[in-house]
Amino acid sequence: MRRGITRAKTEALLDTIRQAVPEIALRTTLIAGHPGETEADFDELYNFVEKSRFDRLGIFTYSHEENTHSFQFADDVPEETKQERADIIMELQQGISAELNQDRIGQTLKVLIDRKEGGYFVGRTEFDSPEVDNEVLVAAQAQYLRLGDFANVKITEATEFDLFGELVA
């Protein structure tokens, strides 16, 4: 993909960043099924994701688009294989995310309240982008939170991609 960096250098960079900023949340987006991607290439990607333990990760299947460097290559990975590989990576990430979220139980996080949905105020931490990342849900019946405000929320439960918590006064 012409990134100009090796896996070893990427891993070293991730280690350096994590040592310098221990509480950082690292995110990435990947492509499954790039032209020429072999089973061995996919296994390497899987092992990289497993080792790197990204806080947030998205994966898309390769799309053969004009005016891109890769368009010159044959789109030789079947769509079914692309989707299967993307699903495998997301299943791995789901487990990683569940473990990382479990570690948040008991922590108090600063949460930006985005909306009220059903019986919950829904927000996100400083680590989360709107509409694509984890959400923090706070039961709405016990208190009122203004949309657009920050709230300190103690995390009481966690799922693979969401946190549940209580407002801390």
DSSP file (Angstrom, degrees, kcal/mol; ACC not computed):
  #  RESIDUE AA STRUCTURE BP1 BP2  ACC     N-H-->O    O-->H-N    N-H-->O    O-->H-N    TCO  KAPPA ALPHA  PHI   PSI    X-CA   Y-CA   Z-CA
    1    1 A M              0   0    0      0, 0.0    68,-0.1     0, 0.0    69,-0.1   0.000 360.0 360.0 360.0   9.3    0.0    0.0    0.0
    2    2 A R        +     0   0    0      1,-0.1     0, 0.0     3,-0.0     0, 0.0   0.872 360.0 148.5  61.7  40.9    3.0    2.3   -0.3
    3    3 A R        -     0   0    0      2,-0.2    -1,-0.1     1,-0.0     3,-0.1   0.713  51.1-136.4 -79.1 -19.9    3.1    3.4    3.3
    4    4 A G  S    S+     0   0    0      1,-0.2     2,-0.3     0, 0.0    -1,-0.0   0.746  70.6  92.5  73.8  22.6    6.9    3.7    3.3
    5    5 A I        -     0   0    0      4,-0.0    -1,-0.2     3,-0.0    -2,-0.2  -0.997  68.4-127.7-147.7 145.6    7.3    2.0    6.6
    6    6 A T     >  -     0   0    0     -2,-0.3     4,-2.2     1,-0.1     5,-0.1  -0.417  27.9-111.9 -87.8 166.4    8.0   -1.6    7.7
    7    7 A R  H  > S+     0   0    0      2,-0.2     4,-3.0     1,-0.2     5,-0.2   0.919 118.9  53.7 -61.8 -43.0    6.0   -3.5   10.2
    8    8 A A  H  > S+     0   0    0      1,-0.2     4,-2.2     2,-0.2    -1,-0.2   0.911 110.2  46.2 -60.4 -42.5    9.0   -3.5   12.6
    9    9 A K  H  > S+     0   0    0      2,-0.2     4,-2.3     1,-0.2    -1,-0.2   0.882 112.2  51.4 -68.1 -37.3    9.3    0.3   12.4
   10   10 A T  H  X S+     0   0    0     -4,-2.2     4,-2.6     2,-0.2    -2,-0.2   0.936 111.1  47.4 -63.8 -45.9    5.5    0.6   12.9
   11   11 A E  H  X S+     0   0    0     -4,-3.0     4,-2.3     1,-0.2    -2,-0.2   0.892 111.9  50.3 -63.3 -39.3    5.6   -1.6   16.0
   12   12 A A  H  X S+     0   0    0     -4,-2.2     4,-2.4    -5,-0.2    -1,-0.2   0.903 110.6  50.0 -64.5 -40.2    8.6    0.4   17.3
   13   13 A L  H  X S+     0   0    0     -4,-2.3     4,-2.6     2,-0.2    -2,-0.2   0.919 109.7  50.4 -64.1 -44.1    6.7    3.6   16.8
   14   14 A L  H  X S+     0   0    0     -4,-2.6     4,-2.5     1,-0.2    -2,-0.2   0.916 111.2  49.2 -59.8 -43.0    3.6    2.3   18.6
   15   15 A D  H  X S+     0   0    0     -4,-2.3     4,-2.1     2,-0.2    -2,-0.2   0.919 110.9  49.8 -61.8 -44.1    5.8    1.2   21.5
   16   16 A T  H  X S+     0   0    0     -4,-2.4     4,-2.2     2,-0.2    -2,-0.2   0.919 112.1  47.7 -61.1 -45.2    7.5    4.7   21.6
   17   17 A I  H  X S+     0   0    0     -4,-2.6     4,-2.6     1,-0.2    -2,-0.2   0.930 111.9  49.3 -63.0 -45.9    4.1    6.4   21.6
   18   18 A R  H  < S+     0   0    0     -4,-2.5    -1,-0.2     1,-0.2    -2,-0.2   0.848 112.0  48.8 -65.4 -33.5    2.7    4.2   24.3
   19   19 A Q  H  < S+     0   0    0     -4,-2.1    -1,-0.2    -5,-0.2    -2,-0.2   0.888 114.9  44.6 -71.0 -38.6    5.7    4.8   26.5
   20   20 A A  H  < S+     0   0    0     -4,-2.2    -2,-0.2     1,-0.3    -1,-0.2   0.849 129.9  23.7 -74.2 -34.2    5.6    8.5   26.1
   21   21 A V  S >< S-     0   0    0     -4,-2.6     3,-2.1    -5,-0.2    -1,-0.3  -0.726  70.0-178.6-133.8  81.9    1.8    8.8   26.6
   22   22 A P  T 3  S+     0   0    0      0, 0.0    -1,-0.1     0, 0.0    -2,-0.1   0.769  81.6  49.9 -57.4 -30.2    0.7    5.8   28.6
   23   23 A E  T 3  S+     0   0    0      2,-0.1    -5,-0.1     0, 0.0     2,-0.0   0.303  83.2 128.0 -92.5  10.2   -3.0    6.7   28.6
   24   24 A I    <   -     0   0    0     -3,-2.1     2,-0.5    -6,-0.2   103,-0.1  -0.318  53.5-139.8 -67.8 148.0   -3.2    7.3   24.8
   25   25 A A        -     0   0    0     29,-0.0     2,-0.4    30,-0.0    29,-0.1  -0.952  18.2-155.2-106.6 123.5   -5.9    5.6   22.8
   26   26 A L        -     0   0    0     -2,-0.5    30,-1.8    27,-0.2    29,-1.7  -0.836  14.1-179.9-104.6 136.8   -4.5    4.3   19.4
   27   27 A R  E     +a   56   0A   0     -2,-0.4     2,-0.3    28,-0.2    30,-0.2  -0.917   4.4 172.4-131.2 155.6   -6.8    3.8   16.4
   28   28 A T  E     -a   57   0A   0     28,-1.4    30,-1.9    -2,-0.3     2,-0.4  -0.981  22.4-138.7-155.0 164.7   -6.3    2.6   12.9
   29   29 A T  E     -a   58   0A   0     -2,-0.3     2,-0.3    28,-0.2    30,-0.2  -0.992  24.2-168.3-127.8 137.8   -8.2    1.7    9.8
   30   30 A L  E     -a   59   0A   0     28,-2.5    30,-2.4    -2,-0.4     2,-0.4  -0.776  15.8-135.7-124.2 165.1   -7.3   -1.3    7.7
   31   31 A I  E     -a   60   0A   0     -2,-0.3     2,-0.4    28,-0.2     3,-0.3  -0.986  13.8-156.1-121.8 133.0   -8.1   -2.8    4.2
   32   32 A A  E    S+a   61   0A   0     28,-2.9    30,-2.8    -2,-0.4    50,-0.1  -0.899  73.7  22.7-105.3 136.9   -8.8   -6.4    3.6
   33   33 A G  S    S+     0   0    0     -2,-0.4    44,-0.3    28,-0.2    -1,-0.2   0.774  70.5 174.3  85.9  27.6   -8.3   -8.0    0.2
   34   34 A H    >   -     0   0    0     -3,-0.3     3,-2.6     1,-0.2    -1,-0.2  -0.363  53.0 -75.9 -60.2 146.8   -5.9   -5.5   -1.4
   35   35 A P  T 3  S+     0   0    0      0, 0.0    -1,-0.2     0, 0.0    40,-0.1  -0.170 122.0  15.9 -49.0 131.4   -4.7   -6.8   -4.8
   36   36 A G  T 3  S+     0   0    0      1,-0.3     2,-0.3    38,-0.2     5,-0.1   0.399  84.8 153.5  85.9  -2.9   -2.2   -9.6   -4.4
   37   37 A E    <   -     0   0    0     -3,-2.6    -1,-0.3     4,-0.1     2,-0.2  -0.437  26.1-163.0 -64.9 122.8   -3.1  -10.2   -0.7
   38   38 A T     >  -     0   0    0     -2,-0.3     4,-2.3    -3,-0.1     5,-0.2  -0.466  35.1-103.2 -98.7 173.4   -2.2  -13.8    0.1
   39   39 A E  H  > S+     0   0    0      1,-0.2     4,-2.5     2,-0.2     5,-0.2   0.880 125.3  53.3 -62.5 -37.4   -3.3  -16.0    3.0
   40   40 A A  H  > S+     0   0    0      2,-0.2     4,-2.0     1,-0.2    -1,-0.2   0.893 107.2  50.9 -65.2 -39.3    0.2  -15.4    4.5
   41   41 A D  H  > S+     0   0    0      2,-0.2     4,-2.2     1,-0.2    -2,-0.2   0.926 111.1  48.4 -61.9 -44.4   -0.3  -11.6    4.1
   42   42 A F  H  X S+     0   0    0     -4,-2.3     4,-2.8     1,-0.2    -2,-0.2   0.907 108.6  53.3 -63.7 -41.2   -3.6  -11.8    5.9
   43   43 A D  H  X S+     0   0    0     -4,-2.5     4,-2.5     1,-0.2    -1,-0.2   0.894 108.5  50.7 -59.9 -39.4   -2.1  -14.0    8.7
   44   44 A E  H  X S+     0   0    0     -4,-2.0     4,-2.3     2,-0.2    -1,-0.2   0.914 110.2  49.4 -64.4 -42.2    0.6  -11.3    9.2
   45   45 A L  H  X S+     0   0    0     -4,-2.2     4,-2.5     2,-0.2     5,-0.2   0.929 110.9  50.1 -60.9 -45.6   -2.1   -8.6    9.4
   46   46 A Y  H  X S+     0   0    0     -4,-2.8     4,-2.6     1,-0.2    -2,-0.2   0.929 111.9  47.4 -58.2 -47.5   -4.1  -10.7   12.0
   47   47 A N  H  X S+     0   0    0     -4,-2.5     4,-2.3     1,-0.2    -1,-0.2   0.869 110.6  52.8 -64.1 -36.8   -0.9  -11.2   14.1
   48   48 A F  H  X S+     0   0    0     -4,-2.3     4,-2.8     2,-0.2    -2,-0.2   0.931 111.8  44.7 -63.4 -46.6   -0.1   -7.5   13.8
   49   49 A V  H  X S+     0   0    0     -4,-2.5     4,-2.0     1,-0.2     5,-0.4   0.915 113.1  51.6 -64.3 -42.4   -3.6   -6.5   15.1
   50   50 A E  H  < S+     0   0    0     -4,-2.6    -2,-0.2    -5,-0.2    -1,-0.2   0.901 116.3  40.1 -61.0 -42.1   -3.4   -9.1   17.8
   51   51 A K  H  < S+     0   0    0     -4,-2.3    -2,-0.2    -5,-0.2    -1,-0.2   0.880 114.9  51.2 -74.4 -39.2   -0.1   -7.8   19.0
   52   52 A S  H  < S-     0   0    0     -4,-2.8    -2,-0.2    -5,-0.2    -1,-0.2   0.793  83.5-159.0 -74.6 -28.9   -0.8   -4.1   18.6
   53   53 A R     <  -     0   0    0     -4,-2.0   -27,-0.2    -5,-0.2    -3,-0.1   0.940  14.2-155.5  48.2  61.0   -4.1   -4.2   20.6
   54   54 A F        -     0   0    0     -5,-0.4   -27,-0.2     1,-0.1     3,-0.1  -0.358  16.3-137.9 -65.4 144.5   -5.5   -1.0   19.1
   55   55 A D  S    S+     0   0    0    -29,-1.7     2,-0.4     1,-0.2   -28,-0.2   0.878  92.0  17.4 -69.5 -38.1   -8.1    0.8   21.2
   56   56 A R  E    S+a   27   0A   0    -30,-1.8   -28,-1.4    77,-0.1     2,-0.3  -0.997  73.4 172.2-136.5 139.3  -10.2    1.5   18.1
   57   57 A L  E     -a   28   0A   0     -2,-0.4     2,-0.3   -30,-0.2   -28,-0.2  -0.986  10.4-174.0-151.6 136.4  -10.0   -0.3   14.8
   58   58 A G  E     -a   29   0A   0    -30,-1.9   -28,-2.5    -2,-0.3     2,-0.4  -0.942   7.7-165.2-124.2 151.8  -12.0   -0.3   11.6
   59   59 A I  E     -a   30   0A   0     -2,-0.3     2,-0.3   -30,-0.2   -28,-0.2  -0.998   3.8-173.3-140.7 137.5  -11.6   -2.5    8.5
   60   60 A F  E     -a   31   0A   0    -30,-2.4   -28,-2.9    -2,-0.4     2,-0.3  -0.866  28.6-110.6-122.8 156.3  -12.9   -2.1    5.1
   61   61 A T  E     -a   32   0A   0     -2,-0.3   -28,-0.2   -30,-0.2    22,-0.1  -0.668  46.5 -94.4 -85.3 146.2  -12.8   -4.4    2.1
   62   62 A Y        -     0   0    0    -30,-2.8     2,-0.5    -2,-0.3    -1,-0.1  -0.317  37.6-158.4 -60.0 136.4  -10.7   -3.3   -0.8
   63   63 A S        -     0   0    0     -3,-0.0     2,-1.0     2,-0.0    -1,-0.0  -0.985  17.5-129.9-121.4 122.9  -12.6   -1.4   -3.5
   64   64 A H        +     0   0    0     -2,-0.5     2,-0.4    11,-0.1    11,-0.0  -0.588  40.4 174.7 -75.9 101.4  -11.1   -1.2   -7.0
   65   65 A E    >   -     0   0    0     -2,-1.0     3,-0.7     1,-0.0     6,-0.3  -0.916  30.6-117.5-120.7 136.1  -11.3    2.5   -7.8
   66   66 A E  T 3  S+     0   0    0     -2,-0.4     3,-0.1     1,-0.2     4,-0.1  -0.189  95.9  33.9 -60.7 158.3  -10.0    4.4  -10.8
   67   67 A N  T 3  S+     0   0    0      1,-0.3     2,-0.3     2,-0.1    -1,-0.2   0.725  93.8 111.7  64.0  24.8   -7.4    7.1  -10.2
   68   68 A T  S X  S-     0   0    0     -3,-0.7     3,-1.2     1,-0.1     4,-0.4  -0.911  77.8-119.6-119.2 155.3   -5.8    5.2   -7.4
   69   69 A H  G >  S+     0   0    0     -2,-0.3     3,-1.2     1,-0.3     4,-0.1   0.884 112.7  55.2 -58.4 -39.2   -2.3    3.6   -7.5
   70   70 A S  G >  S+     0   0    0      1,-0.2     3,-1.9     2,-0.2    -1,-0.3   0.619  83.9  83.9 -73.6 -12.4   -3.8    0.1   -6.9
   71   71 A F  G <  S+     0   0    0     -3,-1.2    -1,-0.2     1,-0.3    -2,-0.2   0.786  80.7  65.5 -62.6 -24.8   -6.2    0.4   -9.8
   72   72 A Q  G <  S+     0   0    0     -3,-1.2    -1,-0.3    -4,-0.4     2,-0.3   0.672  92.8  77.5 -70.2 -15.7   -3.3   -0.8  -12.1
   73   73 A F  S <  S-     0   0    0     -3,-1.9     2,-0.2    -4,-0.1   -37,-0.0  -0.648  95.0 -99.2 -95.5 151.6   -3.3   -4.2  -10.3
   74   74 A A        -     0   0    0     -2,-0.3     2,-2.0     1,-0.1   -38,-0.2  -0.483  27.9-126.5 -67.1 134.4   -5.8   -6.9  -10.9
   75   75 A D        +     0   0    0     -2,-0.2    -1,-0.1     1,-0.2   -41,-0.1  -0.582  51.4 158.4 -80.0  79.3   -8.5   -7.0   -8.3
   76   76 A D        +     0   0    0     -2,-2.0    -1,-0.2     2,-0.1   -42,-0.1   0.340  34.7  91.3 -98.7   4.3   -7.7  -10.7   -7.7
   77   77 A V  S    S-     0   0    0    -44,-0.3     5,-0.1    -3,-0.1   -39,-0.0  -0.897  81.7-118.7-100.8 120.5   -9.1  -11.3   -4.2
   78   78 A P     >  -     0   0    0      0, 0.0     4,-2.4     0, 0.0     3,-0.4  -0.209  17.0-121.5 -57.8 145.1  -12.7  -12.6   -4.3
   79   79 A E  H  > S+     0   0    0      1,-0.2     4,-2.6     2,-0.2     5,-0.2   0.868 113.5  55.4 -54.8 -40.0  -15.3  -10.4   -2.6
   80   80 A E  H  > S+     0   0    0      1,-0.2     4,-2.3     2,-0.2    -1,-0.2   0.895 108.9  47.2 -61.9 -40.3  -16.3  -13.3   -0.4
   81   81 A T  H  > S+     0   0    0     -3,-0.4     4,-2.6     2,-0.2    -2,-0.2   0.906 110.3  52.6 -67.8 -42.4  -12.7  -13.7    0.8
   82   82 A K  H  X S+     0   0    0     -4,-2.4     4,-2.4     1,-0.2    -2,-0.2   0.946 112.9  44.0 -56.5 -49.4  -12.3   -9.9    1.4
   83   83 A Q  H  X S+     0   0    0     -4,-2.6     4,-2.6     1,-0.2    -2,-0.2   0.895 111.9  52.7 -66.5 -40.0  -15.5   -9.9    3.5
   84   84 A E  H  X S+     0   0    0     -4,-2.3     4,-2.1    -5,-0.2    -1,-0.2   0.919 111.0  47.3 -60.9 -43.7  -14.5  -13.0    5.4
   85   85 A R  H  X S+     0   0    0     -4,-2.6     4,-2.2     2,-0.2    -2,-0.2   0.906 111.4  50.3 -65.5 -41.7  -11.1  -11.5    6.2
   86   86 A A  H  X S+     0   0    0     -4,-2.4     4,-2.4    -5,-0.2    -2,-0.2   0.917 110.9  50.0 -61.8 -42.3  -12.6   -8.3    7.4
   87   87 A D  H  X S+     0   0    0     -4,-2.6     4,-2.1     2,-0.2    -1,-0.2   0.886 108.7  52.1 -63.6 -39.1  -15.1  -10.2    9.6
   88   88 A I  H  X S+     0   0    0     -4,-2.1     4,-2.1     2,-0.2    -1,-0.2   0.916 110.8  47.3 -64.0 -43.4  -12.2  -12.2   11.1
   89   89 A I  H  X S+     0   0    0     -4,-2.2     4,-2.8     1,-0.2    -2,-0.2   0.914 112.1  50.0 -64.8 -42.2  -10.3   -9.0   12.0
   90   90 A M  H  X S+     0   0    0     -4,-2.4     4,-2.3     2,-0.2    -1,-0.2   0.852 108.4  52.8 -67.4 -32.6  -13.4   -7.4   13.5
   91   91 A E  H  X S+     0   0    0     -4,-2.1     4,-1.5     2,-0.2    -1,-0.2   0.917 110.9  47.3 -66.0 -41.9  -14.0  -10.5   15.6
   92   92 A L  H  X S+     0   0    0     -4,-2.1     4,-2.0     1,-0.2     3,-0.2   0.940 113.3  48.3 -60.7 -47.5  -10.5  -10.3   16.9
   93   93 A Q  H  X S+     0   0    0     -4,-2.8     4,-3.3     1,-0.2     5,-0.2   0.847 104.3  60.3 -64.7 -34.1  -10.9   -6.6   17.6
   94   94 A Q  H  X S+     0   0    0     -4,-2.3     4,-2.2     1,-0.2    -1,-0.2   0.916 107.4  45.8 -58.9 -43.1  -14.2   -7.2   19.3
   95   95 A G  H  X S+     0   0    0     -4,-1.5     4,-2.1    -3,-0.2    -2,-0.2   0.905 113.7  48.4 -66.2 -42.0  -12.4   -9.4   21.9
   96   96 A I  H  X S+     0   0    0     -4,-2.0     4,-2.6     1,-0.2     5,-0.2   0.939 112.5  48.7 -62.6 -47.0   -9.6   -6.8   22.3
   97   97 A S  H  X S+     0   0    0     -4,-3.3     4,-2.7     1,-0.2     5,-0.2   0.891 108.6  53.7 -61.4 -40.5  -12.1   -4.0   22.8
   98   98 A A  H  X S+     0   0    0     -4,-2.2     4,-2.2    -5,-0.2    -1,-0.2   0.924 111.1  46.2 -60.6 -44.4  -14.1   -6.1   25.3
   99   99 A E  H  X S+     0   0    0     -4,-2.1     4,-1.5     2,-0.2    -2,-0.2   0.929 113.8  47.4 -64.5 -45.4  -10.9   -6.6   27.4
  100  100 A L  H  < S+     0   0    0     -4,-2.6     4,-0.4     1,-0.2    -2,-0.2   0.887 112.6  50.0 -64.2 -38.5   -9.9   -3.0   27.2
  101  101 A N  H >X S+     0   0    0     -4,-2.7     3,-1.3     1,-0.2     4,-0.5   0.877 104.8  57.0 -68.3 -36.8  -13.4   -1.8   28.1
  102  102 A Q  H >< S+     0   0    0     -4,-2.2     3,-1.2     1,-0.3    -1,-0.2   0.869 100.7  59.3 -59.8 -35.2  -13.5   -4.2   31.1
  103  103 A D  T 3< S+     0   0    0     -4,-1.5    -1,-0.3     1,-0.2    -2,-0.2   0.696  97.2  62.2 -65.9 -18.2  -10.3   -2.4   32.3
  104  104 A R  T X4 S+     0   0    0     -3,-1.3     3,-2.5    -4,-0.4    51,-0.4   0.651  73.9 114.2 -82.3 -16.4  -12.3    0.8   32.4
  105  105 A I  T << S+     0   0    0     -3,-1.2    51,-0.2    -4,-0.5     3,-0.1  -0.354  82.9  20.9 -59.8 130.2  -14.8   -0.4   35.0
  106  106 A G  T 3  S+     0   0    0     49,-3.0    -1,-0.3     1,-0.4     2,-0.2   0.155  99.4 116.2  95.6 -17.5  -14.3    1.6   38.1
  107  107 A Q    <   -     0   0    0     -3,-2.5    48,-3.0    47,-0.1     2,-0.6  -0.526  62.2-134.1 -81.8 150.8  -12.6    4.5   36.3
  108  108 A T  E     -B  154   0B   0     46,-0.3     2,-0.3    -2,-0.2    46,-0.3  -0.939  28.7-171.4-104.6 124.0  -14.2    8.0   36.1
  109  109 A L  E     -B  153   0B   0     44,-2.9    44,-2.8    -2,-0.6     2,-0.6  -0.860  28.5-117.9-118.2 148.4  -14.1    9.4   32.6
  110  110 A K  E     -B  152   0B   0     -2,-0.3    16,-0.5    42,-0.2     2,-0.4  -0.767  40.3-168.6 -82.9 121.6  -14.9   12.8   31.2
  111  111 A V  E     -BC 151 125B   0     40,-3.0    40,-2.4    -2,-0.6     2,-0.6  -0.948  20.7-142.9-122.0 130.7  -17.7   12.3   28.8
  112  112 A L  E     -BC 150 124B   0     12,-2.8    12,-1.8    -2,-0.4     2,-0.5  -0.827  25.7-133.3 -88.5 121.4  -19.2   14.7   26.2
  113  113 A I  E     + C   0 123B   0     36,-2.8    35,-3.2    -2,-0.6    10,-0.3  -0.666  30.8 172.0 -83.0 121.1  -23.0   14.1   26.1
  114  114 A D  E     -     0   0B   0      8,-2.5     2,-0.3    -2,-0.5     9,-0.2   0.813  54.7 -24.1 -97.3 -38.0  -24.2   13.9   22.5
  115  115 A R  E     - C   0 122B   0      7,-1.9     7,-3.4    31,-0.1     2,-0.5  -0.978  52.4-108.2-165.6 169.5  -27.8   12.9   22.7
  116  116 A K  E     + C   0 121B   0     -2,-0.3     2,-0.4     5,-0.2     5,-0.2  -0.975  36.0 175.5-113.1 130.2  -30.6   11.2   24.7
  117  117 A E  E >   - C   0 120B   0      3,-3.0     3,-1.9    -2,-0.5     2,-0.1  -0.974  56.8 -42.4-140.2 120.4  -31.8    7.9   23.3
  118  118 A G  T 3  S-     0   0    0     -2,-0.4     0, 0.0     1,-0.3     0, 0.0  -0.414 125.0 -19.9  59.9-130.7  -34.4    5.7   25.0
  119  119 A G  T 3  S+     0   0    0     -2,-0.1    21,-3.1    -3,-0.1    22,-0.5   0.142 124.3  80.1 -94.3  19.9  -33.7    5.7   28.7
  120  120 A Y  E <   -CD 117 139B   0     -3,-1.9    -3,-3.0    19,-0.3     2,-0.5  -0.945  68.5-136.2-131.2 146.7  -30.1    6.9   28.4
  121  121 A F  E     -CD 116 138B   0     17,-3.0    17,-2.5    -2,-0.4     2,-0.5  -0.862  34.8-150.5 -86.8 135.7  -28.0    9.9   27.8
  122  122 A V  E     +CD 115 137B   0     -7,-3.4    -8,-2.5    -2,-0.5    -7,-1.9  -0.938  27.6 149.0-117.7 128.3  -25.4    8.9   25.3
  123  123 A G  E     -CD 113 136B   0     13,-2.7    13,-2.9    -2,-0.5     2,-0.3  -0.744  31.0-127.0-141.4-170.9  -21.9   10.4   25.1
  124  124 A R  E     -C  112   0B   0    -12,-1.8   -12,-2.8    -2,-0.2    11,-0.1  -0.986  17.0-122.5-145.5 153.4  -18.3    9.7   24.3
  125  125 A T  E >   -C  111   0B   0     -2,-0.3     3,-1.6   -14,-0.2   -14,-0.1  -0.265  42.9 -92.8 -85.3 177.6  -14.9   10.0   25.9
  126  126 A E  T 3  S+     0   0    0    -16,-0.5    -1,-0.1     1,-0.3   -15,-0.1   0.658 125.5  60.0 -64.5 -14.4  -12.0   11.9   24.6
  127  127 A F  T 3  S+     0   0    0   -103,-0.1     2,-0.4     2,-0.0    -1,-0.3   0.536  93.7  81.9 -88.8  -7.3  -10.8    8.7   23.0
  128  128 A D    <   -     0   0    0     -3,-1.6    -4,-0.1     5,-0.1     3,-0.0  -0.849  63.0-146.7-116.7 133.6  -13.9    8.3   20.8
  129  129 A S    >>  -     0   0    0     -2,-0.4     4,-1.5     1,-0.1     3,-0.9  -0.655  40.6 -95.4 -86.0 147.5  -15.0    9.8   17.5
  130  130 A P  T 34 S+     0   0    0      0, 0.0    -1,-0.1     0, 0.0     4,-0.1  -0.333  99.9   3.9 -64.5 144.5  -18.7   10.4   17.0
  131  131 A E  T 34 S+     0   0    0      1,-0.2     4,-0.1     2,-0.1     3,-0.0   0.251 128.4  54.7  72.4 -10.4  -20.8    7.8   15.2
  132  132 A V  T <4 S+     0   0    0     -3,-0.9    -1,-0.2     2,-0.1     2,-0.1   0.598  97.4  54.9-125.6 -17.3  -18.0    5.2   14.8
  133  133 A D  S  < S-     0   0    0     -4,-1.5    -2,-0.1     1,-0.3    -5,-0.1  -0.423  93.6 -52.0-113.9-175.2  -16.5    4.5   18.2
  134  134 A N        -     0   0    0     -2,-0.1     2,-0.3    -7,-0.1    -1,-0.3  -0.075  49.8-149.1 -51.4 153.3  -17.5    3.4   21.7
  135  135 A E  E     - e   0 162B   0     26,-0.9    28,-2.9   -11,-0.1     2,-0.5  -0.917   6.5-137.7-124.4 155.9  -20.3    5.2   23.5
  136  136 A V  E     -De 123 163B   0    -13,-2.9   -13,-2.7    -2,-0.3     2,-0.5  -0.969  19.2-158.2-113.7 125.3  -20.9    5.8   27.2
  137  137 A L  E     -De 122 164B   0     26,-2.8    28,-2.4    -2,-0.5     2,-0.5  -0.899   8.7-173.9-110.1 130.7  -24.5    5.4   28.3
  138  138 A V  E     -De 121 165B   0    -17,-2.5   -17,-3.0    -2,-0.5    28,-0.1  -0.988  34.8-109.5-124.0 124.5  -25.8    7.0   31.5
  139  139 A A  E     -D  120   0B   0     26,-0.6     4,-0.3    -2,-0.5     3,-0.3  -0.274  25.0-154.8 -54.9 131.4  -29.3    6.1   32.8
  140  140 A A  S    S+     0   0    0    -21,-3.1     3,-0.5     1,-0.2   -20,-0.2   0.687  77.9  75.4 -85.9 -19.6  -31.5    9.2   32.2
  141  141 A Q  S    S+     0   0    0    -22,-0.5    -1,-0.2     1,-0.2     3,-0.1   0.790  95.9  48.2 -67.8 -26.7  -34.1    8.6   34.9
  142  142 A A  S    S+     0   0    0     -3,-0.3     2,-0.3     1,-0.1    -1,-0.2   0.708 121.6   4.5 -88.9 -20.7  -31.9    9.6   37.9
  143  143 A Q        -     0   0    0     -3,-0.5     2,-0.5    -4,-0.3    -1,-0.1  -0.967  65.3-115.5-156.7 167.7  -30.6   12.9   36.5
  144  144 A Y        -     0   0    0     -2,-0.3     2,-0.4    -3,-0.1    -3,-0.0  -0.949  25.5-172.0-113.7 131.6  -30.7   15.4   33.7
  145  145 A L        -     0   0    0     -2,-0.5     2,-0.4    -5,-0.0     6,-0.1  -0.975  21.3-127.9-121.7 136.8  -27.6   16.0   31.5
  146  146 A R    >   -     0   0    0     -2,-0.4     3,-1.8     4,-0.1   -33,-0.3  -0.664  28.0-112.4 -84.8 135.8  -27.5   18.8   29.0
  147  147 A L  T 3  S+     0   0    0     -2,-0.4   -33,-0.2     1,-0.3     3,-0.1  -0.433 104.1  26.6 -63.7 135.9  -26.5   17.9   25.4
  148  148 A G  T 3  S+     0   0    0    -35,-3.2    -1,-0.3     1,-0.4     2,-0.2   0.284  98.8 113.4  92.2  -9.8  -23.1   19.3   24.6
  149  149 A D    <   -     0   0    0     -3,-1.8   -36,-2.8   -36,-0.2    -1,-0.4  -0.564  66.2-121.1 -91.0 158.4  -21.9   19.4   28.2
  150  150 A F  E     -B  112   0B   0    -38,-0.2     2,-0.3    -2,-0.2   -38,-0.2  -0.745  29.4-172.8 -92.5 146.4  -19.2   17.3   29.7
  151  151 A A  E     -B  111   0B   0    -40,-2.4   -40,-3.0    -2,-0.3     2,-0.6  -0.996  26.7-123.9-138.4 144.2  -20.0   15.0   32.6
  152  152 A N  E     -B  110   0B   0     16,-0.4    16,-3.1    -2,-0.3     2,-0.5  -0.804  36.3-172.5 -86.6 122.2  -17.8   13.0   34.9
  153  153 A V  E     -BF 109 167B   0    -44,-2.8   -44,-2.9    -2,-0.6     2,-0.6  -0.968  19.9-145.2-125.4 124.7  -19.0    9.4   34.6
  154  154 A K  E     -BF 108 166B   0     12,-2.9    12,-2.3    -2,-0.5     2,-0.4  -0.788  27.5-126.9 -87.0 124.1  -17.9    6.4   36.7
  155  155 A I  E     + F   0 165B   0    -48,-3.0   -49,-3.0    -2,-0.6    10,-0.3  -0.566  36.9 166.1 -77.0 126.7  -17.9    3.3   34.5
  156  156 A T  E     +     0   0B   0      8,-3.0     2,-0.3    -2,-0.4     9,-0.2   0.643  63.5  17.7-113.2 -24.8  -19.9    0.5   36.1
  157  157 A E  E     - F   0 164B   0      7,-1.8     7,-2.6   -53,-0.1     2,-0.3  -0.964  61.4-162.3-145.9 159.9  -20.3   -2.0   33.2
  158  158 A A  E     - F   0 163B   0     -2,-0.3     5,-0.2     5,-0.2     2,-0.2  -0.997   6.4-177.1-148.0 142.0  -18.7   -2.6   29.8
  159  159 A T        -     0   0    0      3,-3.0   -58,-0.1    -2,-0.3     5,-0.0  -0.571  54.9 -78.0-117.7-171.1  -19.5   -4.5   26.6
  160  160 A E  S    S+     0   0    0     -2,-0.2   -59,-0.2     1,-0.2   -60,-0.1   0.882 125.7   7.9 -58.8 -39.7  -17.4   -4.9   23.5
  161  161 A F  S    S+     0   0    0    -28,-0.1   -26,-0.9     1,-0.0     2,-0.3   0.339 121.5  60.6-128.9   7.0  -18.1   -1.5   22.2
  162  162 A D  E     -e  135   0B   0    -28,-0.2    -3,-3.0   -26,-0.0     2,-0.3  -0.970  55.7-151.6-138.7 153.8  -20.0    0.4   24.9
  163  163 A L  E     -eF 136 158B   0    -28,-2.9   -26,-2.8    -2,-0.3     2,-0.4  -0.925   9.1-155.1-119.3 147.4  -19.5    1.6   28.5
  164  164 A F  E     +eF 137 157B   0     -7,-2.6    -8,-3.0    -2,-0.3    -7,-1.8  -0.961  26.1 155.3-121.2 141.0  -22.2    2.1   31.1
  165  165 A G  E     -eF 138 155B   0    -28,-2.4   -26,-0.6    -2,-0.4     2,-0.4  -0.924  36.5-111.9-156.0 179.8  -21.8    4.5   34.0
  166  166 A E  E     - F   0 154B   0    -12,-2.3   -12,-2.9    -2,-0.3     2,-0.1  -0.930  39.7-103.2-122.1 143.4  -23.2    6.7   36.7
  167  167 A L  E     - F   0 153B   0     -2,-0.4     2,-0.5   -14,-0.2   -14,-0.2  -0.427  30.0-148.1 -64.5 134.4  -22.8   10.5   37.0
  168  168 A V              0   0    0    -16,-3.1   -16,-0.4    -2,-0.1    -1,-0.0  -0.936 360.0 360.0-106.2 124.6  -20.3   11.6   39.5
  169  169 A A              0   0    0     -2,-0.5    -1,-0.1   -18,-0.1   -16,-0.1   0.493 360.0 360.0 -70.4 360.0  -21.1   14.9   41.2
